[in-house]
Amino acid sequence: MIKKKRLILVETEMKSPKGHFLDCLIETTKLFEKKFELSWFINKKFYSNGAYIPKKVKIYKIINGNYFERKKNKFLYILNLILNLLINILQIFFFTLYFLYYGKLFTFFKVLVINHFIIPKYFYSFYWSYKKLNLTSNDHIFFQSARRNDLSLINFIIKLDINHPKFHIRVFLPPKKRFRGFFYFLNKLSKQLISGKVFVYLFGKNTFNYFLQNCSTKKNICISNLPWTFYNRKNKQKDYTIGFLGNARQSRGFEILPNIIESIENKSKKFNFLIHFSDIENELKSVKNKLYNLAKTNKRIKIIEEYSDYYKFRKILQKIDIMPIIHNSSELNKITSGTMYSCITHQIPIVIPKGTNFKKELLKHKSYEKANNIDEFTDKLIKISNNYKLYLNNAKKNSNILKLKLHNDPLIKNIC
């Protein structure tokens, strides 16, 4: 029997199942589980809290991440940075002895000098499991949502280990240009990008263009879609459900959601509303209270305030017939939207803000309307409901475009 190649999926700072990180790990696992022997390298502090985890994957909870968040406690964060400098000195001493024993001292010091005598943040906790697996150049390591510290780790390992696996790096948000930041380490990997030993995947055209402006090579920097579950939606003729999904943030337009509901209710009583969120910004607590007050007097408004795991989240998506994407358009184009992507895969007609070009290449058929304010969102949501079959059929066509693109995606081609 031919032994399967190995694929390691890495998520360094995921400590709970909330957000897109666990979802993406599961989707990537499902995409490659038949072809590869799969493992996860994740944070030591991760807890699933009962959320769905695939059974066929081997999980290594090994990575030491941030103990303190800068935004939550700046003093302790800075104190921890000082402590890390002392730990760095101890690790240099330890690895000097370790690589001396294994006859690789010269290589280690060469890499250390290149890295300005700094051991990458995750190296100590990552390296031992990496070595035990005896990975080769035929295997793959995929950093699911890479940041500066991940790039530093990859750069260090590549220069330390000649027979390293291929590294795959997905980036969601455009990294800031900083001294010894993300692009500093990425440009150190130019030779590996050119030779096809490192690949970068970006989830939007704006981010792609931003990378091309800041990278020393264009080779193997790709626009890639997320692997995702698709749903075949049936046509409805009444009782349409308008939905809102995701974290309750101002950048997602959560503060105008009650106004949109009230505006729709003033014009039509035929809609149900399904609102799902977990984390909420403190400034929006009054908005949340307003939504709950609306729900007390309107049985057609359902609020789900909790984290929903892989399967429950998709069940919620299946219940939504029309979705207003009420982000700011410039934010949407720059940061992208997992919610809008989910609408494409689940064949949900949408109303998007004017000026949106995110995933424009997938919206070739008119499964959407555009709006600029609350009144326009209201009118366009009602317009879609009045001719739902047409918008649904177009949503199905756009979903099929994405499905075909995924079959030919750079991620699938490069991990083989």
C-alpha positions as CSV (number, residue, x, y, z in Angstrom):
1,M,0.0,0.0,0.0
2,I,1.3,3.4,-1.0
3,K,1.8,5.7,2.0
4,K,-0.2,8.9,1.8
5,K,1.6,12.2,1.7
6,R,1.2,14.4,4.8
7,L,-0.5,17.7,5.1
8,I,-0.1,19.8,8.3
9,L,-2.6,22.5,8.8
10,V,-1.4,25.3,11.2
11,E,-3.4,27.8,13.1
12,T,-1.1,29.4,15.7
13,E,-3.4,31.8,17.7
14,M,-6.8,30.1,17.6
15,K,-7.8,29.6,21.2
16,S,-11.5,29.0,20.9
17,P,-13.9,27.8,18.1
18,K,-15.3,31.3,17.5
19,G,-14.7,33.1,14.2
20,H,-13.7,31.7,10.8
21,F,-10.5,30.0,11.8
22,L,-11.9,26.6,13.0
23,D,-14.4,26.6,10.1
24,C,-11.6,27.0,7.6
25,L,-9.6,24.3,9.2
26,I,-12.5,21.9,8.9
27,E,-13.3,22.9,5.3
28,T,-9.6,22.4,4.3
29,T,-9.6,19.1,6.1
30,K,-12.7,17.9,4.2
31,L,-11.2,19.0,1.0
32,F,-7.9,17.0,1.4
33,E,-8.8,14.2,3.8
34,K,-9.0,11.4,1.2
35,K,-5.7,12.3,-0.4
36,F,-3.5,13.1,2.6
37,E,-2.6,12.0,6.1
38,L,-3.8,15.1,7.9
39,S,-2.6,16.8,11.2
40,W,-3.4,20.0,12.9
41,F,-0.8,22.1,14.7
42,I,-2.7,24.5,16.9
43,N,-2.4,26.6,20.0
44,K,-1.9,24.9,23.4
45,K,-4.8,26.9,24.9
46,F,-7.3,25.9,22.2
47,Y,-10.5,24.4,23.6
48,S,-13.4,23.2,21.4
49,N,-16.1,23.8,23.9
50,G,-18.1,21.0,22.4
51,A,-17.8,22.3,18.8
52,Y,-17.6,19.8,15.9
53,I,-14.0,18.5,15.2
54,P,-13.3,16.0,12.4
55,K,-12.4,12.5,13.7
56,K,-9.9,11.6,11.0
57,V,-7.4,14.4,11.8
58,K,-4.6,14.1,14.3
59,I,-4.4,17.2,16.5
60,Y,-1.2,18.5,18.1
61,K,-2.0,21.2,20.7
62,I,1.6,22.5,20.8
63,I,2.0,26.1,20.0
64,N,2.7,28.8,22.6
65,G,1.0,31.9,21.5
66,N,0.2,35.3,23.0
67,Y,-0.5,35.3,26.7
68,F,-1.8,38.8,26.7
69,E,-3.5,40.9,24.0
70,R,-2.1,44.3,23.4
71,K,-5.5,45.9,23.2
72,K,-6.7,44.3,26.4
73,N,-3.7,44.9,28.6
74,K,-0.9,46.9,27.2
75,F,1.3,46.9,30.3
76,L,1.2,43.1,30.7
77,Y,1.8,42.7,26.9
78,I,4.9,44.9,27.1
79,L,6.1,43.0,30.2
80,N,5.7,39.8,28.3
81,L,7.8,41.1,25.4
82,I,10.6,41.9,27.9
83,L,10.3,38.4,29.3
84,N,10.4,36.9,25.8
85,L,13.8,38.7,25.2
86,L,15.2,36.8,28.2
87,I,13.7,33.6,27.0
88,N,15.3,34.2,23.6
89,I,18.7,34.3,25.2
90,L,18.1,31.0,26.9
91,Q,16.8,29.4,23.7
92,I,19.9,30.5,21.8
93,F,22.1,28.8,24.5
94,F,19.9,25.7,24.4
95,F,19.8,25.3,20.6
96,T,23.5,26.0,20.4
97,L,24.1,22.8,22.4
98,Y,21.3,20.9,20.6
99,F,22.6,21.7,17.0
100,L,26.2,21.2,18.2
101,Y,25.2,17.6,19.2
102,Y,23.6,16.9,15.8
103,G,26.4,18.5,13.8
104,K,24.4,21.4,12.5
105,L,25.9,24.2,14.6
106,F,27.3,26.2,11.6
107,T,23.9,26.1,9.9
108,F,22.1,27.2,13.0
109,F,24.4,30.1,13.6
110,K,24.2,31.1,10.0
111,V,20.4,31.2,10.2
112,L,20.5,33.0,13.5
113,V,22.7,35.7,12.2
114,I,20.4,36.2,9.2
115,N,17.5,36.5,11.7
116,H,19.4,39.1,13.8
117,F,19.9,36.6,16.7
118,I,16.1,36.3,17.3
119,I,14.5,32.8,17.6
120,P,11.1,33.0,16.0
121,K,8.2,33.2,18.5
122,Y,6.7,29.8,17.7
123,F,9.9,27.9,16.9
124,Y,10.6,26.2,20.2
125,S,7.1,24.8,20.6
126,F,6.7,24.0,16.9
127,Y,10.0,22.5,16.1
128,W,9.8,19.3,18.2
129,S,6.6,18.0,16.6
130,Y,7.8,19.0,13.2
131,K,11.0,17.0,13.6
132,K,9.2,13.9,15.0
133,L,7.0,13.6,11.9
134,N,10.1,13.4,9.7
135,L,8.5,15.4,6.9
136,T,10.1,15.5,3.5
137,S,9.9,17.8,0.4
138,N,7.0,15.7,-0.8
139,D,4.8,16.8,2.2
140,H,3.0,20.1,2.8
141,I,2.5,22.5,5.6
142,F,-0.4,25.0,5.3
143,F,-0.6,28.1,7.5
144,Q,-4.3,28.8,7.3
145,S,-4.3,32.5,8.3
146,A,-0.7,33.6,8.4
147,R,0.7,36.6,10.2
148,R,4.2,38.1,10.7
149,N,5.3,35.5,13.4
150,D,4.2,32.7,11.1
151,L,6.4,34.1,8.3
152,S,9.3,34.4,10.7
153,L,8.9,30.8,11.7
154,I,8.7,29.6,8.0
155,N,11.8,31.6,7.0
156,F,13.8,30.1,9.9
157,I,12.8,26.5,9.3
158,I,13.4,26.7,5.5
159,K,16.9,28.0,6.0
160,L,17.6,25.4,8.7
161,D,16.2,22.4,7.0
162,I,17.2,21.8,3.3
163,N,14.7,18.9,2.8
164,H,11.8,20.9,4.1
165,P,8.1,20.4,3.0
166,K,6.4,22.8,0.7
167,F,4.9,25.8,2.7
168,H,1.5,27.2,1.9
169,I,0.5,30.6,3.3
170,R,-3.0,32.0,3.3
171,V,-3.5,35.7,4.2
172,F,-7.0,37.1,4.9
173,L,-6.3,40.7,5.9
174,P,-3.7,43.0,4.2
175,P,-0.7,43.1,6.6
176,K,0.6,46.6,7.5
177,K,4.0,47.7,6.3
178,R,6.2,47.7,9.3
179,F,9.9,47.4,10.1
180,R,10.7,43.7,10.2
181,G,7.1,43.0,9.5
182,F,5.2,40.6,7.3
183,F,6.7,41.7,4.0
184,Y,10.2,41.8,5.4
185,F,10.0,38.0,6.0
186,L,8.0,37.3,2.9
187,N,10.7,38.9,0.7
188,K,13.3,36.8,2.4
189,L,11.4,33.8,0.9
190,S,11.6,35.1,-2.7
191,K,13.9,32.3,-3.9
192,Q,11.4,29.7,-2.5
193,L,8.5,31.4,-4.1
194,I,10.2,31.4,-7.4
195,S,11.2,27.7,-7.1
196,G,7.7,26.6,-6.0
197,K,8.6,25.6,-2.5
198,V,6.5,28.4,-1.0
199,F,3.0,29.6,-2.1
200,V,0.9,32.5,-1.0
201,Y,-2.9,32.6,-1.3
202,L,-5.0,35.7,-1.0
203,F,-8.7,36.1,-0.7
204,G,-9.4,39.2,-2.7
205,K,-8.2,41.2,-5.7
206,N,-7.4,44.4,-3.6
207,T,-5.2,42.3,-1.3
208,F,-3.6,40.7,-4.3
209,N,-2.7,44.0,-5.9
210,Y,-1.4,45.3,-2.5
211,F,0.9,42.3,-2.3
212,L,2.2,42.7,-5.8
213,Q,3.2,46.3,-4.9
214,N,5.2,45.1,-1.8
215,C,6.7,41.8,-2.8
216,S,10.0,41.4,-4.6
217,T,8.5,38.6,-6.8
218,K,5.1,37.9,-8.3
219,K,5.7,34.2,-8.6
220,N,3.3,31.9,-6.8
221,I,1.4,34.7,-5.2
222,C,-2.2,33.7,-6.1
223,I,-5.8,34.7,-5.6
224,S,-7.5,31.7,-4.1
225,N,-11.1,31.0,-3.0
226,L,-11.8,29.3,0.3
227,P,-12.9,25.6,0.2
228,W,-16.5,25.6,1.2
229,T,-19.7,23.5,1.5
230,F,-22.3,24.2,-1.1
231,Y,-26.1,24.1,-0.6
232,N,-28.8,23.6,-3.3
233,R,-31.6,26.0,-2.3
234,K,-35.2,25.4,-3.2
235,N,-37.5,28.1,-4.5
236,K,-40.1,29.7,-2.1
237,Q,-43.1,31.8,-2.8
238,K,-43.8,33.3,0.6
239,D,-42.5,33.6,4.2
240,Y,-39.1,34.8,3.1
241,T,-36.4,35.1,5.8
242,I,-34.1,38.0,5.8
243,G,-30.8,37.2,7.7
244,F,-27.8,38.8,9.3
245,L,-24.8,36.7,10.2
246,G,-21.4,37.3,11.9
247,N,-19.8,39.3,14.6
248,A,-21.7,42.4,15.7
249,R,-19.4,45.2,14.6
250,Q,-19.8,48.7,13.3
251,S,-17.7,47.9,10.3
252,R,-20.4,45.2,9.4
253,G,-23.2,47.8,9.7
254,F,-24.7,46.1,12.8
255,E,-25.8,49.5,14.2
256,I,-28.3,50.1,11.4
257,L,-29.9,46.6,11.5
258,P,-32.8,47.7,13.8
259,N,-33.5,50.6,11.5
260,I,-33.6,48.3,8.4
261,I,-36.0,45.9,10.2
262,E,-38.3,48.8,11.3
263,S,-38.2,50.3,7.7
264,I,-39.2,46.9,6.2
265,E,-41.9,46.4,8.8
266,N,-43.4,49.8,7.9
267,K,-43.8,48.7,4.3
268,S,-44.4,44.9,4.5
269,K,-45.3,42.4,7.2
270,K,-44.5,39.3,5.1
271,F,-40.9,38.8,6.2
272,N,-39.2,36.7,9.0
273,F,-35.9,37.9,10.4
274,L,-33.1,35.7,11.6
275,I,-30.2,37.5,13.3
276,H,-27.1,35.5,14.4
277,F,-24.1,36.9,16.2
278,S,-21.8,36.0,19.1
279,D,-19.1,38.7,19.9
280,I,-20.4,42.2,20.1
281,E,-18.5,45.5,20.5
282,N,-19.3,47.4,23.8
283,E,-20.5,50.5,21.8
284,L,-23.2,48.4,20.2
285,K,-24.8,47.0,23.4
286,S,-27.7,49.5,23.0
287,V,-28.3,48.3,19.5
288,K,-28.5,44.7,20.7
289,N,-31.0,45.8,23.3
290,K,-33.1,47.5,20.7
291,L,-33.1,44.3,18.6
292,Y,-34.3,42.3,21.6
293,N,-37.0,44.8,22.3
294,L,-38.2,44.5,18.7
295,A,-38.2,40.7,19.0
296,K,-40.4,40.9,22.1
297,T,-43.2,42.5,20.1
298,N,-42.6,40.7,16.8
299,K,-42.6,36.9,16.8
300,R,-41.2,36.9,13.3
301,I,-37.8,38.2,14.6
302,K,-35.5,35.4,15.9
303,I,-32.2,36.2,17.5
304,I,-29.4,33.6,18.0
305,E,-26.7,35.1,20.2
306,E,-24.2,32.3,20.5
307,Y,-21.2,30.7,18.7
308,S,-22.5,28.1,16.2
309,D,-20.2,25.3,15.1
310,Y,-19.5,24.0,11.6
311,Y,-22.8,22.2,11.1
312,K,-25.1,24.6,13.1
313,F,-23.8,27.6,11.2
314,R,-24.6,26.0,7.9
315,K,-28.1,25.1,9.1
316,I,-28.7,28.7,9.9
317,L,-27.5,29.7,6.4
318,Q,-29.9,27.2,4.9
319,K,-32.9,29.0,6.6
320,I,-32.0,32.5,5.2
321,D,-33.6,33.4,1.9
322,I,-32.3,37.0,1.4
323,M,-29.3,38.7,3.0
324,P,-28.4,42.4,3.2
325,I,-24.6,42.8,3.3
326,I,-24.5,46.1,5.2
327,H,-20.8,46.6,5.5
328,N,-19.2,49.8,4.4
329,S,-18.2,49.2,0.7
330,S,-14.6,50.4,1.1
331,E,-14.2,48.2,4.1
332,L,-15.8,45.3,2.3
333,N,-13.4,45.6,-0.7
334,K,-10.4,45.9,1.5
335,I,-11.1,43.4,4.3
336,T,-13.3,41.1,2.3
337,S,-16.4,39.3,3.6
338,G,-16.8,35.6,4.6
339,T,-20.6,36.3,5.0
340,M,-20.9,37.4,1.4
341,Y,-18.8,34.4,0.3
342,S,-21.2,32.1,2.3
343,C,-24.2,33.7,0.4
344,I,-22.6,32.7,-2.9
345,T,-22.0,29.1,-1.8
346,H,-25.5,28.8,-0.3
347,Q,-27.4,30.4,-3.2
348,I,-28.7,33.4,-1.2
349,P,-29.7,36.5,-3.2
350,I,-28.1,39.6,-1.6
351,V,-28.3,43.4,-1.3
352,I,-24.8,44.9,-1.3
353,P,-23.6,48.4,-0.7
354,K,-22.9,50.5,-3.8
355,G,-19.2,50.6,-4.7
356,T,-18.7,46.9,-3.8
357,N,-16.3,45.1,-6.1
358,F,-15.4,42.1,-3.8
359,K,-16.0,38.9,-5.7
360,K,-17.3,40.8,-8.6
361,E,-15.9,38.2,-10.9
362,L,-18.3,35.6,-9.4
363,L,-21.5,37.8,-9.5
364,K,-21.9,37.5,-13.3
365,H,-25.6,36.9,-13.1
366,K,-28.0,39.3,-11.3
367,S,-28.5,37.6,-8.0
368,Y,-28.1,40.9,-6.1
369,E,-29.2,44.5,-5.9
370,K,-27.2,47.5,-4.7
371,A,-28.1,50.0,-2.0
372,N,-26.7,53.2,-0.5
373,N,-28.9,53.8,2.6
374,I,-31.6,52.3,4.8
375,D,-34.4,53.2,2.5
376,E,-32.6,51.7,-0.5
377,F,-31.8,48.5,1.4
378,T,-35.4,48.2,2.3
379,D,-36.7,48.7,-1.2
380,K,-34.2,46.4,-2.7
381,L,-34.9,43.6,-0.2
382,I,-38.6,43.9,-1.1
383,K,-37.8,44.0,-4.8
384,I,-35.9,40.7,-4.6
385,S,-38.8,39.0,-2.7
386,N,-41.2,40.1,-5.4
387,N,-39.3,38.3,-8.1
388,Y,-37.5,35.7,-5.9
389,K,-37.4,32.9,-8.5
390,L,-35.3,35.1,-10.9
391,Y,-32.8,36.1,-8.3
392,L,-32.5,32.6,-6.9
393,N,-31.9,31.1,-10.4
394,N,-29.1,33.7,-10.9
395,A,-27.7,32.9,-7.4
396,K,-27.5,29.2,-8.4
397,K,-25.6,30.2,-11.6
398,N,-23.1,32.3,-9.6
399,S,-22.7,29.5,-7.1
400,N,-21.9,27.1,-9.9
401,I,-19.3,29.6,-11.2
402,L,-17.6,29.5,-7.8
403,K,-17.8,25.7,-7.7
404,L,-16.0,25.4,-11.1
405,K,-13.4,27.9,-10.0
406,L,-12.7,25.8,-6.9
407,H,-12.0,22.7,-9.0
408,N,-9.3,24.8,-10.7
409,D,-8.1,26.7,-7.7
410,P,-4.3,27.3,-7.2
411,L,-4.5,25.8,-3.7
412,I,-5.8,22.5,-5.0
413,K,-3.3,22.5,-7.9
414,N,-0.3,23.3,-5.6
415,I,-1.1,20.8,-2.8
416,C,-0.8,17.6,-4.8
